[in-house]
């Protein structure tokens, strides 16, 4: 956690305003403290902490502060906290500058593992959508927090999020037209991963796509990635994402939740082995290799105050069945704890 300058605070507030994402949450235990989520995801929890001087700022709630910050961030000078939005002070009708009412502004930024996560908002090709979601975490970290926010392995994967046929498998229902566009870096990153997975056919298709990115070839690549022929690529991508994510810390919760989660992992492992599957948590497969299972987890934020109040800790079984020419993904929720 570090103290931030007025210039840095204004810059971050403006970025939030640009994407219509400025929110403020009041600390229920410290009424003069507010939290502003900057980037909250499975991979990073970055938020601003504003401690207000109670003698200078008497905002009734977080919505009031949000409105004041919207104005202040637009007119505050970059080099100081002086000369901005006027707000009501302790004396009725007395005007004080909002910026002087901010006793302290800090930023908390923590990075977490994300390779165990699974969110299933869109049906169909869930194994691919989960990987695209995790690539999106890496891409957003670099976009909003800078190159220093990602490690070297992530840097080798980040441009995959700029390959249109892969982004076709969006983890959310939104799928803007610009997501269909492929950058040269995205194509080159795909070529490297195709080579790593020893998929010569995919490598040839990508070379052709680099020379002539036609709509027909784009559709063919989408179908290829979703077929059994593209599964080796998916497995390699999953392995590389895991290697990129592992150096980060895992989230920790109360002893009650941690004890429950460890027990569930043991029970799931025993159950799958009793079915005749081989492997180790969280990856399993049938002896003939036609069933591939990964156990995924859905976790609340470590900073629970900034999460959806209905968020729970969940375990899912994501099973991919390899059939000639096709892949079928089945999902099953295994456990949940609030």
C-alpha positions as CSV (number, residue, x, y, z in Angstrom):
1,X,0.0,0.0,0.0
2,X,1.4,3.4,-0.9
3,X,0.4,7.1,-0.7
4,X,-0.4,8.6,-4.0
5,X,-0.1,12.2,-5.3
6,X,-2.9,14.4,-6.4
7,X,-1.8,14.0,-10.0
8,X,-1.9,10.2,-9.7
9,X,-5.3,10.3,-8.0
10,X,-6.8,12.5,-10.7
11,X,-5.3,10.3,-13.5
12,X,-6.9,7.2,-12.0
13,X,-10.2,8.9,-11.4
14,X,-10.3,10.1,-15.0
15,X,-9.6,6.7,-16.3
16,X,-12.5,5.4,-14.3
17,X,-14.8,8.2,-15.5
18,X,-13.8,7.5,-19.2
19,X,-15.1,3.9,-18.9
20,X,-18.1,4.9,-16.7
21,X,-16.7,2.8,-13.8
22,X,-16.2,5.3,-11.0
23,X,-17.7,3.9,-7.8
24,X,-17.2,4.7,-4.1
25,X,-17.8,2.4,-1.1
26,X,-17.9,3.6,2.4
27,X,-16.2,1.7,5.1
28,X,-18.9,0.5,7.5
29,X,-16.5,0.6,10.5
30,X,-14.7,3.9,9.7
31,X,-17.3,6.4,8.3
32,X,-14.6,8.8,7.0
33,X,-12.9,6.2,4.9
34,X,-14.0,5.4,1.3
35,X,-12.8,2.8,-1.2
36,X,-12.7,3.3,-4.9
37,X,-12.3,0.1,-7.0
38,X,-9.8,0.7,-9.8
39,X,-9.2,-2.8,-11.2
40,X,-10.8,-5.7,-9.5
41,X,-10.4,-9.1,-11.1
42,X,-9.4,-12.7,-10.3
43,X,-5.8,-11.6,-11.1
44,X,-5.5,-8.3,-9.3
45,X,-7.3,-6.2,-6.6
46,X,-6.3,-2.6,-7.1
47,X,-8.3,0.1,-5.2
48,X,-7.9,3.6,-3.9
49,X,-8.4,4.5,-0.2
50,X,-9.5,8.0,0.7
51,X,-9.5,9.1,4.3
52,X,-11.5,12.3,4.6
53,X,-11.0,15.0,7.2
54,X,-14.3,14.9,9.2
55,X,-13.9,18.6,10.0
56,X,-13.8,19.5,6.3
57,X,-16.0,16.9,4.6
58,X,-19.4,15.8,5.8
59,X,-20.6,13.9,2.8
60,X,-23.6,11.8,3.8
61,X,-22.8,8.7,1.7
62,X,-20.6,7.2,-1.0
63,X,-22.9,8.5,-3.8
64,X,-22.3,12.0,-2.6
65,X,-18.5,11.5,-2.6
66,X,-18.7,10.0,-6.1
67,X,-20.5,13.1,-7.5
68,X,-17.9,15.4,-5.8
69,X,-15.0,13.4,-7.2
70,X,-16.5,13.5,-10.7
71,X,-16.3,17.3,-10.6
72,X,-13.0,17.5,-8.8
73,X,-11.2,15.1,-11.1
74,X,-12.2,17.2,-14.0
75,X,-11.0,20.6,-12.7
76,X,-8.3,19.8,-10.1
77,X,-4.8,21.1,-11.1
78,X,-2.4,18.2,-11.7
79,X,0.3,19.5,-9.4
80,X,-1.6,20.0,-6.1
81,X,-4.7,19.2,-4.2
82,X,-5.8,22.8,-4.0
83,X,-8.4,24.8,-5.9
84,X,-11.2,22.4,-6.8
85,X,-14.8,21.5,-6.1
86,X,-16.5,23.3,-3.2
87,X,-18.3,21.1,-0.7
88,X,-20.1,21.7,2.5
89,X,-17.8,21.8,5.6
90,X,-18.5,21.3,9.3
91,X,-20.1,24.7,9.5
92,X,-23.4,25.0,7.7
93,X,-22.9,26.8,4.4
94,X,-19.2,27.1,4.8
95,X,-17.3,26.1,1.6
96,X,-14.1,24.1,1.8
97,X,-12.1,22.6,-1.0
98,X,-12.7,18.9,-1.5
99,X,-9.1,18.3,-2.2
100,X,-8.1,19.8,1.1
101,X,-10.7,17.6,2.8
102,X,-8.8,14.5,1.6
103,X,-6.6,13.8,4.6
104,X,-4.8,10.9,2.9
105,X,-5.1,9.1,-0.5
106,X,-3.5,5.7,-0.9
107,X,-3.5,2.8,-3.4
108,X,-3.6,-0.9,-2.5
109,X,-2.6,-3.2,-5.3
110,X,-2.3,-7.0,-4.8
111,X,-1.7,-9.6,-7.5
112,X,-3.2,-13.1,-7.3
113,X,-3.2,-16.5,-9.0
114,X,-6.0,-16.8,-11.6
115,X,-5.3,-20.2,-13.3
116,X,-7.7,-22.1,-10.9
117,X,-10.6,-19.8,-11.7
118,X,-13.6,-20.6,-13.7
119,X,-16.6,-18.4,-14.5
120,X,-19.3,-19.8,-16.8
121,X,-21.5,-17.0,-18.1
122,X,-21.9,-18.2,-21.7
123,X,-22.8,-21.8,-22.7
124,X,-20.8,-23.7,-25.3
125,X,-17.0,-24.2,-25.7
126,X,-16.6,-23.4,-22.0
127,X,-13.0,-24.8,-22.0
128,X,-12.0,-22.1,-24.6
129,X,-14.0,-19.3,-23.0
130,X,-12.3,-19.9,-19.7
131,X,-8.9,-19.6,-21.3
132,X,-9.9,-16.4,-23.2
133,X,-11.1,-15.0,-19.9
134,X,-7.7,-15.7,-18.3
135,X,-5.9,-14.1,-21.2
136,X,-8.1,-11.1,-20.7
137,X,-6.9,-10.8,-17.1
138,X,-3.3,-10.5,-18.4
139,X,-4.2,-8.1,-21.1
140,X,-6.2,-5.8,-18.8
141,X,-3.4,-5.8,-16.2
142,X,-0.9,-4.5,-18.8
143,X,-3.4,-2.1,-20.3
144,X,-4.5,-0.4,-17.0
145,X,-1.5,-1.0,-14.7
146,X,1.4,-1.0,-17.2
147,X,4.1,-3.5,-18.3
148,X,5.5,-3.8,-14.8
149,X,2.2,-5.4,-13.7
150,X,2.9,-8.6,-15.7
151,X,5.7,-11.1,-15.5
152,X,7.8,-12.5,-18.4
153,X,5.6,-15.5,-19.0
154,X,2.5,-13.3,-19.1
155,X,4.3,-11.0,-21.5
156,X,4.7,-13.9,-23.9
157,X,0.9,-14.6,-23.8
158,X,-0.6,-11.1,-23.6
159,X,-0.9,-10.6,-27.4
160,X,-3.0,-13.8,-27.8
161,X,-5.9,-11.6,-26.6
162,X,-5.5,-9.7,-29.8
163,X,-6.2,-12.7,-32.1
164,X,-9.8,-12.4,-33.4
165,X,-10.6,-16.1,-34.0
166,X,-9.6,-16.8,-30.4
167,X,-11.5,-13.9,-29.0
168,X,-14.6,-15.2,-30.8
169,X,-14.9,-17.4,-27.7
170,X,-15.8,-14.5,-25.4
171,X,-16.5,-15.4,-21.8
172,X,-19.2,-12.8,-21.7
173,X,-22.2,-12.2,-23.9
174,X,-20.7,-9.0,-25.3
175,X,-18.7,-9.6,-28.4
176,X,-17.9,-6.2,-30.1
177,X,-16.9,-6.1,-33.7
178,X,-13.4,-4.8,-32.8
179,X,-12.8,-8.1,-31.0
180,X,-12.9,-9.9,-34.3
181,X,-9.8,-7.9,-35.6
182,X,-6.4,-9.6,-35.3
183,X,-3.2,-7.7,-34.6
184,X,0.1,-8.9,-36.1
185,X,1.4,-9.5,-32.6
186,X,-1.7,-11.6,-31.9
187,X,-1.1,-13.7,-35.0
188,X,2.6,-14.2,-34.2
189,X,1.8,-15.2,-30.6
190,X,-0.6,-17.8,-31.9
191,X,2.1,-19.1,-34.3
192,X,4.5,-19.6,-31.4
193,X,1.9,-21.4,-29.3
194,X,1.0,-23.6,-32.3
195,X,4.6,-24.6,-32.6
196,X,4.8,-25.2,-28.8
197,X,1.8,-27.5,-29.1
198,X,3.4,-29.2,-32.2
199,X,0.3,-28.5,-34.3
200,X,1.7,-28.1,-37.8
201,X,-1.7,-27.8,-39.4
202,X,-2.6,-24.9,-37.2
203,X,0.8,-23.3,-37.8
204,X,0.2,-23.4,-41.6
205,X,-3.3,-22.0,-41.2
206,X,-2.0,-19.1,-39.1
207,X,0.7,-18.4,-41.7
208,X,-1.9,-18.2,-44.4
209,X,-4.1,-16.0,-42.2
210,X,-1.2,-13.6,-41.7
211,X,-0.9,-13.2,-45.5
212,X,-4.6,-13.1,-46.2
213,X,-6.9,-12.6,-43.2
214,X,-10.1,-13.5,-45.1
215,X,-13.5,-14.0,-43.5
216,X,-13.6,-17.6,-44.7
217,X,-10.2,-18.4,-43.1
218,X,-11.2,-16.7,-39.9
219,X,-14.3,-18.9,-39.7
220,X,-12.3,-22.0,-40.5
221,X,-9.8,-21.1,-37.6
222,X,-12.7,-20.7,-35.2
223,X,-14.1,-24.1,-36.1
224,X,-10.6,-25.6,-35.9
225,X,-10.0,-24.3,-32.4
226,X,-13.3,-25.6,-31.2
227,X,-12.8,-29.1,-32.8
228,X,-10.8,-32.1,-31.4
229,X,-7.9,-31.0,-33.7
230,X,-7.5,-27.8,-31.7
231,X,-7.5,-29.5,-28.3
232,X,-3.7,-29.9,-28.2
233,X,-3.4,-26.1,-28.6
234,X,-5.9,-25.6,-25.8
235,X,-4.0,-27.9,-23.5
236,X,-0.7,-26.1,-24.2
237,X,-2.3,-22.7,-23.7
238,X,-3.8,-23.9,-20.3
239,X,-0.3,-25.2,-19.3
240,X,1.4,-21.9,-20.1
241,X,-1.3,-19.8,-18.4
242,X,-0.8,-21.9,-15.2
243,X,3.0,-21.4,-15.3
244,X,2.4,-17.6,-15.7
245,X,-0.1,-17.5,-12.9
246,X,1.6,-19.7,-10.3
247,X,4.3,-17.2,-9.1
248,X,1.5,-15.0,-7.6
249,X,0.0,-15.4,-4.2
250,X,-3.2,-17.4,-3.7
251,X,-6.2,-15.7,-2.0
252,X,-6.7,-16.5,1.7
253,X,-9.9,-16.4,3.6
254,X,-11.2,-17.2,7.1
255,X,-10.1,-20.4,8.8
256,X,-13.7,-21.6,8.3
257,X,-13.6,-21.1,4.5
258,X,-10.0,-22.4,4.1
259,X,-10.8,-25.6,6.1
260,X,-14.0,-26.2,4.0
261,X,-12.1,-25.7,0.7
262,X,-9.3,-28.1,1.6
263,X,-11.9,-30.7,2.6
264,X,-13.7,-30.3,-0.7
265,X,-10.6,-30.7,-2.7
266,X,-9.8,-34.0,-0.9
267,X,-13.3,-35.3,-1.4
268,X,-13.4,-34.3,-5.1
269,X,-10.0,-36.1,-5.6
270,X,-11.2,-39.3,-3.9
271,X,-14.5,-39.2,-5.9
272,X,-12.8,-38.9,-9.3
273,X,-10.3,-41.6,-8.5
274,X,-13.1,-43.9,-7.5
275,X,-14.6,-43.3,-11.0
276,X,-11.4,-44.7,-12.5
277,X,-9.9,-41.4,-13.5
278,X,-6.2,-40.7,-13.3
279,X,-4.3,-37.5,-12.5
280,X,-3.9,-35.1,-9.6
281,X,-6.0,-32.2,-8.5
282,X,-7.2,-30.3,-10.4
283,X,-6.5,-32.2,-13.7
284,X,-7.9,-35.7,-14.4
285,X,-8.6,-37.9,-17.4
286,X,-10.0,-41.2,-18.3
287,X,-7.5,-44.0,-19.1
288,X,-8.4,-43.9,-22.8
289,X,-7.9,-40.1,-22.8
290,X,-11.4,-39.3,-24.1
291,X,-12.6,-37.6,-21.0
292,X,-10.6,-34.6,-19.7
293,X,-11.6,-33.0,-16.4
294,X,-10.4,-29.8,-14.7
295,X,-11.7,-28.7,-11.3
296,X,-12.2,-25.0,-11.3
297,X,-12.9,-22.6,-8.5
298,X,-14.9,-19.4,-8.2
299,X,-13.7,-17.2,-5.3
300,X,-14.8,-13.9,-3.8
301,X,-12.4,-11.0,-3.7
302,X,-10.0,-10.9,-0.7
303,X,-11.3,-7.4,-0.2
304,X,-14.9,-8.7,0.3
305,X,-16.3,-5.2,0.8
306,X,-15.8,-4.5,-2.9
307,X,-17.4,-7.7,-4.2
308,X,-20.9,-8.6,-5.1
309,X,-22.8,-9.3,-1.8
310,X,-24.1,-12.6,-3.3
311,X,-20.6,-13.9,-4.3
312,X,-19.8,-17.3,-2.9
313,X,-16.8,-19.8,-3.0
314,X,-17.7,-22.5,-5.5
315,X,-16.1,-25.6,-7.1
316,X,-17.0,-26.7,-10.6
317,X,-16.2,-29.8,-12.6
318,X,-15.4,-28.8,-16.2
319,X,-15.4,-32.0,-18.3
320,X,-14.4,-32.1,-22.0
321,X,-15.3,-35.2,-24.0
322,X,-13.3,-35.8,-27.1
323,X,-15.4,-37.1,-29.9
324,X,-14.4,-37.6,-33.5
325,X,-14.4,-34.1,-35.0
326,X,-16.1,-32.5,-32.1
327,X,-15.6,-31.5,-28.5
328,X,-18.3,-31.4,-25.9
329,X,-18.0,-29.6,-22.6
330,X,-20.1,-30.5,-19.6
331,X,-20.3,-28.5,-16.4
332,X,-21.3,-29.4,-12.9
333,X,-21.3,-27.4,-9.7
334,X,-19.8,-29.5,-7.0
335,X,-19.9,-27.4,-3.9
336,X,-20.6,-23.9,-2.6
337,X,-19.9,-21.9,0.6
338,X,-20.8,-18.4,1.5
